[in-house]
Amino acid sequence: MKKILKATAGLMAAAVAVTAAPVNLTANAEEGTKKIAVIRNMASSDHTTQFFKGCTEEGEALGYEVDTYMSDGDDVKMQTLMEQALQQDYDIWVVSHANEGYQYDLVSQAVEKGISVVGFDCGGDYVDGVTYTTQSDEALTQISLDALIEKAEENGAEQPVKILEVNTLGALVPFDTRHSVVEQYEEEGKIEVVQMISPSTSGDYYSEVYTGVSTAIANNSDIAGIWTASTTFLDGILDALKDSGNTEIVCTGIDISDTEVARLAEEEQYYCCAAVDPYVIGVVDVRLAVLESLGVETPQTVQFDAVGVYNTNVSEGDTMATLAETTEGFGSSDLYDTEEIQALRAENE
């Protein structure tokens, strides 16, 4: 059994757009080129773009061609992507958010084929010889809930602070883990979830969130805060708040991107985003997979520490690239930048 290692990640650079390929995988690299497939079970978002960029830039720096694919949060599509990747000549997989029911089986098949695999926020049993990286979902939830409670109390609320939870259970393992912390806070009397709004994780979730939040606010005048398991849902939340005319409700959520940094600077009611930098997650996942491919022993699990990014710490014009100047825990990361990785980078400069 590999040892468990807890690691702190930071920000390296602002992300630019990385276009995900369609569901059908293609392998058109020149013969002999080493290749990485990054396969992500989530919809398109700024967070996904920056995760892909971290994987792509680090992979290319180490001499690999990198292809990125996403399933739009559809488990059937995700399985298809992984099954198709098995038929291609990839040396490495980075698999993001593959769920229980197929992750173990398909990753096992990849390992048997000689593919080095790293999984990020995946469900199901762990495959021997594969490193699985995670965000600390408990810490992410605690940071964002504590911030919500603190700000709501400043606005005059008392515990238990009455909140809306925007979350979809059963969609992704992290969402379920985050909900369990919400339940713990309820049991401790810190919060009361007046209503859970459960949008789909693909399709038109904006209208579902907007309508759900608008209706809940209209029917419950004592709601003091809104907590979301993913900042993917924030467009609908913040628009509903604006249109309601309510200026006291506090909003916090999880997962950072350039979009979230801009929102924190612009939206007074959006108080805190708990996060790990997705660019660095991509960078570190690629390093770990490359080390696996070189026969270097890596931990079975690596957990990235979470930090809170507050609207009081950002200004208009700030981006992910400037967070290192204002927020502890962000900055360039040398995690798993080993002698082997440095030698490969030097060879490919």
Short mmCIF file of the C-alpha atoms (twelve columns), coordinates in Angstrom:
data_MODEL
# 
_entry.id   MODEL 
# 
loop_
_atom_site.group_PDB 
_atom_site.id 
_atom_site.type_symbol 
_atom_site.label_atom_id 
_atom_site.label_alt_id 
_atom_site.label_comp_id 
_atom_site.label_asym_id 
_atom_site.label_seq_id 
_atom_site.Cartn_x 
_atom_site.Cartn_y 
_atom_site.Cartn_z 
_atom_site.pdbx_PDB_model_num 
ATOM 1   C CA . MET A 1   0.000   0.000  0.000   1 
ATOM 2   C CA . LYS A 2   1.351   3.405  -0.935  1 
ATOM 3   C CA . LYS A 3   1.708   5.993  1.784   1 
ATOM 4   C CA . ILE A 4   -0.750  8.875  2.041   1 
ATOM 5   C CA . LEU A 5   0.637   12.346 1.474   1 
ATOM 6   C CA . LYS A 6   -1.063  15.675 2.102   1 
ATOM 7   C CA . ALA A 7   0.170   18.430 -0.171  1 
ATOM 8   C CA . THR A 8   -0.311  22.157 -0.643  1 
ATOM 9   C CA . ALA A 9   -0.830  23.473 -4.161  1 
ATOM 10  C CA . GLY A 10  -0.569  27.018 -5.471  1 
ATOM 11  C CA . LEU A 11  -1.115  29.177 -8.524  1 
ATOM 12  C CA . MET A 12  1.364   29.242 -11.405 1 
ATOM 13  C CA . ALA A 13  -0.252  31.287 -14.168 1 
ATOM 14  C CA . ALA A 14  -3.519  32.659 -15.462 1 
ATOM 15  C CA . ALA A 15  -5.309  30.268 -17.798 1 
ATOM 16  C CA . VAL A 16  -6.338  30.764 -21.381 1 
ATOM 17  C CA . ALA A 17  -8.945  28.873 -23.320 1 
ATOM 18  C CA . VAL A 18  -8.286  25.203 -24.016 1 
ATOM 19  C CA . THR A 19  -10.808 23.660 -26.377 1 
ATOM 20  C CA . ALA A 20  -11.995 20.204 -25.437 1 
ATOM 21  C CA . ALA A 21  -12.271 17.681 -28.223 1 
ATOM 22  C CA . PRO A 22  -15.614 16.116 -29.178 1 
ATOM 23  C CA . VAL A 23  -16.692 12.822 -27.685 1 
ATOM 24  C CA . ASN A 24  -14.997 10.766 -30.419 1 
ATOM 25  C CA . LEU A 25  -11.306 10.390 -29.564 1 
ATOM 26  C CA . THR A 26  -8.719  10.562 -32.301 1 
ATOM 27  C CA . ALA A 27  -5.027  9.786  -32.179 1 
ATOM 28  C CA . ASN A 28  -3.136  11.538 -34.954 1 
ATOM 29  C CA . ALA A 29  0.245   12.124 -33.389 1 
ATOM 30  C CA . GLU A 30  3.399   11.298 -35.273 1 
ATOM 31  C CA . GLU A 31  4.560   7.763  -34.690 1 
ATOM 32  C CA . GLY A 32  6.707   7.542  -31.577 1 
ATOM 33  C CA . THR A 33  5.258   10.638 -29.910 1 
ATOM 34  C CA . LYS A 34  4.372   10.112 -26.244 1 
ATOM 35  C CA . LYS A 35  0.779   11.032 -25.572 1 
ATOM 36  C CA . ILE A 36  -1.465  11.979 -22.648 1 
ATOM 37  C CA . ALA A 37  -5.261  11.815 -22.604 1 
ATOM 38  C CA . VAL A 38  -6.969  14.107 -20.093 1 
ATOM 39  C CA . ILE A 39  -10.557 12.893 -19.676 1 
ATOM 40  C CA . ARG A 40  -12.887 14.956 -17.481 1 
ATOM 41  C CA . ASN A 41  -16.424 14.147 -16.381 1 
ATOM 42  C CA . MET A 42  -17.670 17.725 -16.089 1 
ATOM 43  C CA . ALA A 43  -19.288 20.397 -18.216 1 
ATOM 44  C CA . SER A 44  -17.385 23.214 -19.873 1 
ATOM 45  C CA . SER A 45  -16.389 25.930 -17.423 1 
ATOM 46  C CA . ASP A 46  -13.562 28.314 -16.624 1 
ATOM 47  C CA . HIS A 47  -12.450 25.856 -13.928 1 
ATOM 48  C CA . THR A 48  -12.263 23.030 -16.490 1 
ATOM 49  C CA . THR A 49  -10.389 25.274 -18.934 1 
ATOM 50  C CA . GLN A 50  -7.719  26.050 -16.357 1 
ATOM 51  C CA . PHE A 51  -7.420  22.405 -15.283 1 
ATOM 52  C CA . PHE A 52  -6.910  21.433 -18.941 1 
ATOM 53  C CA . LYS A 53  -4.355  24.215 -19.368 1 
ATOM 54  C CA . GLY A 54  -2.305  22.976 -16.408 1 
ATOM 55  C CA . CYS A 55  -2.275  19.444 -17.818 1 
ATOM 56  C CA . THR A 56  -1.485  20.620 -21.342 1 
ATOM 57  C CA . GLU A 57  1.323   23.033 -20.529 1 
ATOM 58  C CA . GLU A 58  3.081   20.668 -18.140 1 
ATOM 59  C CA . GLY A 59  2.656   17.696 -20.455 1 
ATOM 60  C CA . GLU A 60  4.048   19.555 -23.448 1 
ATOM 61  C CA . ALA A 61  6.947   20.877 -21.368 1 
ATOM 62  C CA . LEU A 62  7.830   17.261 -20.552 1 
ATOM 63  C CA . GLY A 63  7.721   16.142 -24.190 1 
ATOM 64  C CA . TYR A 64  4.173   14.784 -24.499 1 
ATOM 65  C CA . GLU A 65  1.318   15.524 -26.859 1 
ATOM 66  C CA . VAL A 66  -1.775  16.235 -24.746 1 
ATOM 67  C CA . ASP A 67  -5.380  15.706 -25.835 1 
ATOM 68  C CA . THR A 68  -8.238  16.966 -23.647 1 
ATOM 69  C CA . TYR A 69  -11.766 15.541 -23.557 1 
ATOM 70  C CA . MET A 70  -14.845 16.222 -21.447 1 
ATOM 71  C CA . SER A 71  -18.138 14.406 -21.063 1 
ATOM 72  C CA . ASP A 72  -20.370 17.384 -20.158 1 
ATOM 73  C CA . GLY A 73  -21.076 15.723 -16.818 1 
ATOM 74  C CA . ASP A 74  -22.637 12.686 -18.520 1 
ATOM 75  C CA . ASP A 75  -21.452 9.363  -17.053 1 
ATOM 76  C CA . VAL A 76  -22.434 7.451  -20.201 1 
ATOM 77  C CA . LYS A 77  -20.303 9.775  -22.322 1 
ATOM 78  C CA . MET A 78  -17.483 9.501  -19.784 1 
ATOM 79  C CA . GLN A 79  -17.481 5.725  -20.039 1 
ATOM 80  C CA . THR A 80  -17.472 5.997  -23.827 1 
ATOM 81  C CA . LEU A 81  -14.503 8.368  -23.744 1 
ATOM 82  C CA . MET A 82  -12.536 6.035  -21.496 1 
ATOM 83  C CA . GLU A 83  -13.447 2.978  -23.576 1 
ATOM 84  C CA . GLN A 84  -12.364 4.760  -26.757 1 
ATOM 85  C CA . ALA A 85  -9.119  5.876  -25.120 1 
ATOM 86  C CA . LEU A 86  -8.327  2.219  -24.425 1 
ATOM 87  C CA . GLN A 87  -8.293  1.660  -28.190 1 
ATOM 88  C CA . GLN A 88  -5.803  4.472  -28.787 1 
ATOM 89  C CA . ASP A 89  -2.060  4.573  -28.143 1 
ATOM 90  C CA . TYR A 90  -1.969  6.824  -25.095 1 
ATOM 91  C CA . ASP A 91  0.909   6.409  -22.650 1 
ATOM 92  C CA . ILE A 92  -0.791  8.319  -19.830 1 
ATOM 93  C CA . TRP A 93  -4.320  9.097  -18.668 1 
ATOM 94  C CA . VAL A 94  -5.362  11.881 -16.320 1 
ATOM 95  C CA . VAL A 95  -8.952  11.043 -15.374 1 
ATOM 96  C CA . SER A 96  -11.084 13.663 -13.625 1 
ATOM 97  C CA . HIS A 97  -14.322 12.898 -11.764 1 
ATOM 98  C CA . ALA A 98  -14.935 9.397  -13.123 1 
ATOM 99  C CA . ASN A 99  -17.634 7.891  -10.945 1 
ATOM 100 C CA . GLU A 100 -18.222 4.675  -9.062  1 
ATOM 101 C CA . GLY A 101 -19.614 1.910  -11.241 1 
ATOM 102 C CA . TYR A 102 -17.097 2.204  -14.050 1 
ATOM 103 C CA . GLN A 103 -13.989 4.031  -12.813 1 
ATOM 104 C CA . TYR A 104 -12.294 1.020  -11.222 1 
ATOM 105 C CA . ASP A 105 -13.005 -1.313 -14.135 1 
ATOM 106 C CA . LEU A 106 -11.846 1.026  -16.906 1 
ATOM 107 C CA . VAL A 107 -8.800  2.329  -15.037 1 
ATOM 108 C CA . SER A 108 -7.835  -1.288 -14.274 1 
ATOM 109 C CA . GLN A 109 -8.025  -2.080 -17.978 1 
ATOM 110 C CA . ALA A 110 -5.805  0.904  -18.740 1 
ATOM 111 C CA . VAL A 111 -3.224  -0.185 -16.176 1 
ATOM 112 C CA . GLU A 112 -3.249  -3.721 -17.568 1 
ATOM 113 C CA . LYS A 113 -2.529  -2.235 -20.987 1 
ATOM 114 C CA . GLY A 114 0.516   -0.430 -19.566 1 
ATOM 115 C CA . ILE A 115 -1.020  3.040  -19.332 1 
ATOM 116 C CA . SER A 116 0.017   5.169  -16.354 1 
ATOM 117 C CA . VAL A 117 -3.072  6.728  -14.755 1 
ATOM 118 C CA . VAL A 118 -3.738  9.494  -12.237 1 
ATOM 119 C CA . GLY A 119 -7.308  10.105 -11.077 1 
ATOM 120 C CA . PHE A 120 -8.616  13.408 -9.737  1 
ATOM 121 C CA . ASP A 121 -11.735 13.482 -7.528  1 
ATOM 122 C CA . CYS A 122 -12.810 10.038 -8.733  1 
ATOM 123 C CA . GLY A 123 -15.373 7.722  -7.162  1 
ATOM 124 C CA . GLY A 124 -15.176 3.994  -6.581  1 
ATOM 125 C CA . ASP A 125 -12.391 1.758  -5.321  1 
ATOM 126 C CA . TYR A 126 -8.780  2.677  -5.943  1 
ATOM 127 C CA . VAL A 127 -6.705  0.696  -8.425  1 
ATOM 128 C CA . ASP A 128 -3.300  -0.493 -7.217  1 
ATOM 129 C CA . GLY A 129 -0.439  1.444  -8.767  1 
ATOM 130 C CA . VAL A 130 -2.598  4.492  -9.513  1 
ATOM 131 C CA . THR A 131 -2.313  7.803  -7.659  1 
ATOM 132 C CA . TYR A 132 -5.616  9.495  -6.843  1 
ATOM 133 C CA . THR A 133 -5.578  13.214 -6.089  1 
ATOM 134 C CA . THR A 134 -8.349  15.062 -4.310  1 
ATOM 135 C CA . GLN A 135 -9.261  18.427 -2.976  1 
ATOM 136 C CA . SER A 136 -10.042 18.442 0.732   1 
ATOM 137 C CA . ASP A 137 -13.801 18.655 0.269   1 
ATOM 138 C CA . GLU A 138 -14.375 18.799 4.020   1 
ATOM 139 C CA . ALA A 139 -12.062 21.794 4.337   1 
ATOM 140 C CA . LEU A 140 -13.524 23.495 1.267   1 
ATOM 141 C CA . THR A 141 -16.999 23.208 2.769   1 
ATOM 142 C CA . GLN A 142 -15.938 24.296 6.239   1 
ATOM 143 C CA . ILE A 143 -14.154 27.378 4.897   1 
ATOM 144 C CA . SER A 144 -17.105 28.454 2.770   1 
ATOM 145 C CA . LEU A 145 -19.738 27.744 5.453   1 
ATOM 146 C CA . ASP A 146 -17.749 29.475 8.201   1 
ATOM 147 C CA . ALA A 147 -17.394 32.531 5.968   1 
ATOM 148 C CA . LEU A 148 -21.121 32.534 5.234   1 
ATOM 149 C CA . ILE A 149 -22.013 32.305 8.920   1 
ATOM 150 C CA . GLU A 150 -19.539 35.027 9.868   1 
ATOM 151 C CA . LYS A 151 -20.809 37.478 7.258   1 
ATOM 152 C CA . ALA A 152 -24.479 36.667 7.888   1 
ATOM 153 C CA . GLU A 153 -23.998 37.370 11.610  1 
ATOM 154 C CA . GLU A 154 -22.386 40.697 10.722  1 
ATOM 155 C CA . ASN A 155 -25.614 41.426 8.840   1 
ATOM 156 C CA . GLY A 156 -27.684 40.648 11.937  1 
ATOM 157 C CA . ALA A 157 -28.483 36.940 11.521  1 
ATOM 158 C CA . GLU A 158 -28.376 34.547 14.461  1 
ATOM 159 C CA . GLN A 159 -27.487 30.870 14.604  1 
ATOM 160 C CA . PRO A 160 -28.801 28.674 13.240  1 
ATOM 161 C CA . VAL A 161 -28.325 30.834 10.144  1 
ATOM 162 C CA . LYS A 162 -31.065 30.028 7.651   1 
ATOM 163 C CA . ILE A 163 -29.611 29.224 4.233   1 
ATOM 164 C CA . LEU A 164 -30.330 27.780 0.815   1 
ATOM 165 C CA . GLU A 165 -28.104 24.924 -0.349  1 
ATOM 166 C CA . VAL A 166 -27.520 24.632 -4.105  1 
ATOM 167 C CA . ASN A 167 -26.233 21.130 -4.673  1 
ATOM 168 C CA . THR A 168 -27.008 18.003 -6.679  1 
ATOM 169 C CA . LEU A 169 -26.538 14.790 -4.727  1 
ATOM 170 C CA . GLY A 170 -25.487 11.648 -6.527  1 
ATOM 171 C CA . ALA A 171 -23.912 13.552 -9.428  1 
ATOM 172 C CA . LEU A 172 -20.298 13.690 -8.254  1 
ATOM 173 C CA . VAL A 173 -18.566 12.255 -5.191  1 
ATOM 174 C CA . PRO A 174 -17.282 15.700 -4.060  1 
ATOM 175 C CA . PHE A 175 -20.835 17.093 -4.040  1 
ATOM 176 C CA . ASP A 176 -21.951 14.304 -1.703  1 
ATOM 177 C CA . THR A 177 -18.933 14.780 0.570   1 
ATOM 178 C CA . ARG A 178 -19.572 18.504 0.774   1 
ATOM 179 C CA . HIS A 179 -23.228 17.901 1.641   1 
ATOM 180 C CA . SER A 180 -22.226 15.675 4.551   1 
ATOM 181 C CA . VAL A 181 -20.398 18.653 6.091   1 
ATOM 182 C CA . VAL A 182 -23.512 20.796 5.615   1 
ATOM 183 C CA . GLU A 183 -25.464 18.148 7.519   1 
ATOM 184 C CA . GLN A 184 -22.850 18.211 10.284  1 
ATOM 185 C CA . TYR A 185 -23.201 21.991 10.613  1 
ATOM 186 C CA . GLU A 186 -26.974 21.573 10.833  1 
ATOM 187 C CA . GLU A 187 -26.614 18.991 13.600  1 
ATOM 188 C CA . GLU A 188 -24.347 21.392 15.493  1 
ATOM 189 C CA . GLY A 189 -26.998 24.130 15.255  1 
ATOM 190 C CA . LYS A 190 -24.854 26.491 13.185  1 
ATOM 191 C CA . ILE A 191 -27.113 26.579 10.146  1 
ATOM 192 C CA . GLU A 192 -30.577 25.523 9.014   1 
ATOM 193 C CA . VAL A 193 -31.061 24.519 5.384   1 
ATOM 194 C CA . VAL A 194 -34.451 25.982 4.516   1 
ATOM 195 C CA . GLN A 195 -34.383 24.405 1.067   1 
ATOM 196 C CA . MET A 196 -32.015 22.481 -1.174  1 
ATOM 197 C CA . ILE A 197 -32.087 23.499 -4.827  1 
ATOM 198 C CA . SER A 198 -30.898 20.579 -6.960  1 
ATOM 199 C CA . PRO A 199 -30.101 21.603 -10.548 1 
ATOM 200 C CA . SER A 200 -28.957 19.171 -13.202 1 
ATOM 201 C CA . THR A 201 -25.194 19.031 -13.730 1 
ATOM 202 C CA . SER A 202 -25.605 19.377 -17.485 1 
ATOM 203 C CA . GLY A 203 -28.026 21.201 -19.748 1 
ATOM 204 C CA . ASP A 204 -29.900 24.334 -18.729 1 
ATOM 205 C CA . TYR A 205 -29.019 24.457 -15.056 1 
ATOM 206 C CA . TYR A 206 -28.993 28.283 -15.111 1 
ATOM 207 C CA . SER A 207 -32.764 28.552 -15.381 1 
ATOM 208 C CA . GLU A 208 -33.244 25.822 -12.767 1 
ATOM 209 C CA . VAL A 209 -31.035 27.668 -10.292 1 
ATOM 210 C CA . TYR A 210 -32.449 31.113 -11.084 1 
ATOM 211 C CA . THR A 211 -36.045 29.966 -10.709 1 
ATOM 212 C CA . GLY A 212 -35.337 27.925 -7.583  1 
ATOM 213 C CA . VAL A 213 -33.487 30.720 -5.793  1 
ATOM 214 C CA . SER A 214 -35.989 33.398 -6.842  1 
ATOM 215 C CA . THR A 215 -38.928 31.329 -5.593  1 
ATOM 216 C CA . ALA A 216 -37.237 30.382 -2.326  1 
ATOM 217 C CA . ILE A 217 -36.312 33.994 -1.532  1 
ATOM 218 C CA . ALA A 218 -39.851 35.167 -2.296  1 
ATOM 219 C CA . ASN A 219 -41.329 32.521 0.018   1 
ATOM 220 C CA . ASN A 220 -38.809 32.762 2.883   1 
ATOM 221 C CA . SER A 221 -37.993 36.253 4.103   1 
ATOM 222 C CA . ASP A 222 -35.614 34.992 6.801   1 
ATOM 223 C CA . ILE A 223 -33.052 33.409 4.451   1 
ATOM 224 C CA . ALA A 224 -29.675 34.947 5.335   1 
ATOM 225 C CA . GLY A 225 -27.313 33.050 3.061   1 
ATOM 226 C CA . ILE A 226 -26.864 30.860 0.005   1 
ATOM 227 C CA . TRP A 227 -24.194 28.168 -0.109  1 
ATOM 228 C CA . THR A 228 -23.361 26.385 -3.350  1 
ATOM 229 C CA . ALA A 229 -21.376 23.169 -3.723  1 
ATOM 230 C CA . SER A 230 -20.018 24.471 -7.038  1 
ATOM 231 C CA . THR A 231 -19.493 27.985 -8.359  1 
ATOM 232 C CA . THR A 232 -20.728 26.614 -11.695 1 
ATOM 233 C CA . PHE A 233 -24.207 27.491 -10.384 1 
ATOM 234 C CA . LEU A 234 -23.398 31.072 -9.380  1 
ATOM 235 C CA . ASP A 235 -24.720 32.828 -12.493 1 
ATOM 236 C CA . GLY A 236 -28.273 31.817 -11.639 1 
ATOM 237 C CA . ILE A 237 -27.808 32.524 -7.931  1 
ATOM 238 C CA . LEU A 238 -26.381 36.026 -8.305  1 
ATOM 239 C CA . ASP A 239 -28.864 37.055 -11.003 1 
ATOM 240 C CA . ALA A 240 -31.726 35.882 -8.792  1 
ATOM 241 C CA . LEU A 241 -30.355 37.910 -5.888  1 
ATOM 242 C CA . LYS A 242 -30.068 41.038 -8.041  1 
ATOM 243 C CA . ASP A 243 -33.562 40.706 -9.428  1 
ATOM 244 C CA . SER A 244 -35.032 40.074 -5.971  1 
ATOM 245 C CA . GLY A 245 -33.704 43.392 -4.724  1 
ATOM 246 C CA . ASN A 246 -32.335 41.712 -1.597  1 
ATOM 247 C CA . THR A 247 -28.931 43.125 -0.641  1 
ATOM 248 C CA . GLU A 248 -28.413 41.316 2.673   1 
ATOM 249 C CA . ILE A 249 -28.214 37.661 1.647   1 
ATOM 250 C CA . VAL A 250 -24.641 36.348 1.701   1 
ATOM 251 C CA . CYS A 251 -23.366 33.912 -0.905  1 
ATOM 252 C CA . THR A 252 -20.348 31.590 -0.689  1 
ATOM 253 C CA . GLY A 253 -19.211 28.647 -2.788  1 
ATOM 254 C CA . ILE A 254 -16.470 26.277 -3.866  1 
ATOM 255 C CA . ASP A 255 -13.977 26.225 -6.804  1 
ATOM 256 C CA . ILE A 256 -11.952 29.158 -8.098  1 
ATOM 257 C CA . SER A 257 -11.321 30.519 -11.600 1 
ATOM 258 C CA . ASP A 258 -10.746 33.885 -13.261 1 
ATOM 259 C CA . THR A 259 -14.524 34.218 -13.431 1 
ATOM 260 C CA . GLU A 260 -14.810 33.805 -9.675  1 
ATOM 261 C CA . VAL A 261 -12.034 36.308 -8.982  1 
ATOM 262 C CA . ALA A 262 -13.877 38.899 -11.092 1 
ATOM 263 C CA . ARG A 263 -17.172 38.075 -9.358  1 
ATOM 264 C CA . LEU A 264 -15.622 38.492 -5.916  1 
ATOM 265 C CA . ALA A 265 -14.373 41.935 -6.931  1 
ATOM 266 C CA . GLU A 266 -17.701 42.991 -8.437  1 
ATOM 267 C CA . GLU A 267 -20.432 41.323 -6.373  1 
ATOM 268 C CA . GLU A 268 -20.684 42.611 -2.813  1 
ATOM 269 C CA . GLN A 269 -22.934 39.755 -1.654  1 
ATOM 270 C CA . TYR A 270 -20.528 37.117 -2.983  1 
ATOM 271 C CA . TYR A 271 -18.244 36.963 0.037   1 
ATOM 272 C CA . CYS A 272 -15.981 33.914 -0.197  1 
ATOM 273 C CA . CYS A 273 -14.853 31.235 -2.618  1 
ATOM 274 C CA . ALA A 274 -13.105 28.210 -1.101  1 
ATOM 275 C CA . ALA A 275 -10.650 26.738 -3.547  1 
ATOM 276 C CA . VAL A 276 -7.616  24.910 -4.812  1 
ATOM 277 C CA . ASP A 277 -6.074  26.287 -7.986  1 
ATOM 278 C CA . PRO A 278 -7.246  24.047 -10.881 1 
ATOM 279 C CA . TYR A 279 -4.222  24.931 -13.014 1 
ATOM 280 C CA . VAL A 280 -1.863  23.536 -10.416 1 
ATOM 281 C CA . ILE A 281 -4.024  20.443 -9.932  1 
ATOM 282 C CA . GLY A 282 -3.554  19.739 -13.644 1 
ATOM 283 C CA . VAL A 283 0.189   20.374 -13.460 1 
ATOM 284 C CA . VAL A 284 0.700   18.102 -10.456 1 
ATOM 285 C CA . ASP A 285 -1.526  15.333 -11.845 1 
ATOM 286 C CA . VAL A 286 0.604   15.218 -15.001 1 
ATOM 287 C CA . ARG A 287 3.838   15.151 -12.997 1 
ATOM 288 C CA . LEU A 288 2.580   12.250 -10.909 1 
ATOM 289 C CA . ALA A 289 1.489   10.293 -13.981 1 
ATOM 290 C CA . VAL A 290 4.841   10.871 -15.688 1 
ATOM 291 C CA . LEU A 291 6.668   9.712  -12.573 1 
ATOM 292 C CA . GLU A 292 4.504   6.568  -12.553 1 
ATOM 293 C CA . SER A 293 5.448   5.951  -16.181 1 
ATOM 294 C CA . LEU A 294 9.137   6.214  -15.245 1 
ATOM 295 C CA . GLY A 295 8.736   3.594  -12.528 1 
ATOM 296 C CA . VAL A 296 9.081   6.097  -9.676  1 
ATOM 297 C CA . GLU A 297 6.964   5.179  -6.650  1 
ATOM 298 C CA . THR A 298 4.191   7.692  -5.998  1 
ATOM 299 C CA . PRO A 299 1.644   7.897  -3.158  1 
ATOM 300 C CA . GLN A 300 -1.740  6.236  -3.532  1 
ATOM 301 C CA . THR A 301 -3.443  9.475  -2.507  1 
ATOM 302 C CA . VAL A 302 -2.468  13.134 -2.625  1 
ATOM 303 C CA . GLN A 303 -4.739  15.760 -1.089  1 
ATOM 304 C CA . PHE A 304 -4.500  19.438 -1.984  1 
ATOM 305 C CA . ASP A 305 -5.056  21.935 0.824   1 
ATOM 306 C CA . ALA A 306 -7.940  24.368 0.482   1 
ATOM 307 C CA . VAL A 307 -7.889  28.122 1.095   1 
ATOM 308 C CA . GLY A 308 -10.533 30.817 1.227   1 
ATOM 309 C CA . VAL A 309 -10.472 33.704 -1.249  1 
ATOM 310 C CA . TYR A 310 -12.503 36.648 0.092   1 
ATOM 311 C CA . ASN A 311 -13.969 39.646 -1.688  1 
ATOM 312 C CA . THR A 312 -12.030 41.876 0.701   1 
ATOM 313 C CA . ASN A 313 -8.776  40.535 -0.776  1 
ATOM 314 C CA . VAL A 314 -9.454  41.136 -4.468  1 
ATOM 315 C CA . SER A 315 -9.927  44.227 -6.592  1 
ATOM 316 C CA . GLU A 316 -11.198 44.943 -10.072 1 
ATOM 317 C CA . GLY A 317 -8.704  43.652 -12.616 1 
ATOM 318 C CA . ASP A 318 -7.363  40.880 -10.393 1 
ATOM 319 C CA . THR A 319 -7.030  37.406 -11.888 1 
ATOM 320 C CA . MET A 320 -5.827  33.999 -10.775 1 
ATOM 321 C CA . ALA A 321 -2.321  35.178 -11.662 1 
ATOM 322 C CA . THR A 322 -2.449  37.988 -9.091  1 
ATOM 323 C CA . LEU A 323 -3.881  35.980 -6.195  1 
ATOM 324 C CA . ALA A 324 -0.414  35.027 -4.967  1 
ATOM 325 C CA . GLU A 325 0.030   38.659 -3.954  1 
ATOM 326 C CA . THR A 326 -3.060  38.705 -1.720  1 
ATOM 327 C CA . THR A 327 -4.031  35.192 -0.700  1 
ATOM 328 C CA . GLU A 328 -1.982  32.740 1.321   1 
ATOM 329 C CA . GLY A 329 -1.664  29.338 -0.326  1 
ATOM 330 C CA . PHE A 330 -1.600  30.561 -3.916  1 
ATOM 331 C CA . GLY A 331 1.575   30.810 -5.977  1 
ATOM 332 C CA . SER A 332 3.784   28.614 -8.126  1 
ATOM 333 C CA . SER A 333 4.118   25.024 -6.940  1 
ATOM 334 C CA . ASP A 334 7.182   22.782 -6.900  1 
ATOM 335 C CA . LEU A 335 5.112   19.792 -5.794  1 
ATOM 336 C CA . TYR A 336 6.531   16.644 -7.408  1 
ATOM 337 C CA . ASP A 337 8.885   18.740 -9.505  1 
ATOM 338 C CA . THR A 338 11.482  16.041 -8.928  1 
ATOM 339 C CA . GLU A 339 14.897  15.493 -10.504 1 
ATOM 340 C CA . GLU A 340 13.263  13.199 -13.035 1 
ATOM 341 C CA . ILE A 341 10.687  15.818 -13.993 1 
ATOM 342 C CA . GLN A 342 13.309  18.552 -14.191 1 
ATOM 343 C CA . ALA A 343 15.503  16.390 -16.434 1 
ATOM 344 C CA . LEU A 344 12.609  15.755 -18.838 1 
ATOM 345 C CA . ARG A 345 11.795  19.444 -18.935 1 
ATOM 346 C CA . ALA A 346 15.408  20.283 -19.736 1 
ATOM 347 C CA . GLU A 347 15.457  17.713 -22.564 1 
ATOM 348 C CA . ASN A 348 12.423  19.328 -24.180 1 
ATOM 349 C CA . GLU A 349 13.294  23.007 -23.856 1 
# 
